């Protein structure tokens, strides 16, 4: 698992409304073509956003610290 110091963390993006929030990890191993060759990370994020349009807010994260389990998507 990647460890990051608190000083490197940005505040979470604010989302409007009472809809669920889906966080898609794009950092560490989740967005890494070396770890996942041939996987289209941009298309994955696009498909998640299209599939959840109007149902949930989809945001990307630079790292969710769960690199051993990539690709990581969290529903809040």
Secondary structure, DSSP 8 states (H G I E B T S, - for coil): -----GGG--------SSSEEEEEE-STTTT-TTTTTT--HHHHHHHHHHHTTTTEEEEEES--S-GGG-S-EEE-
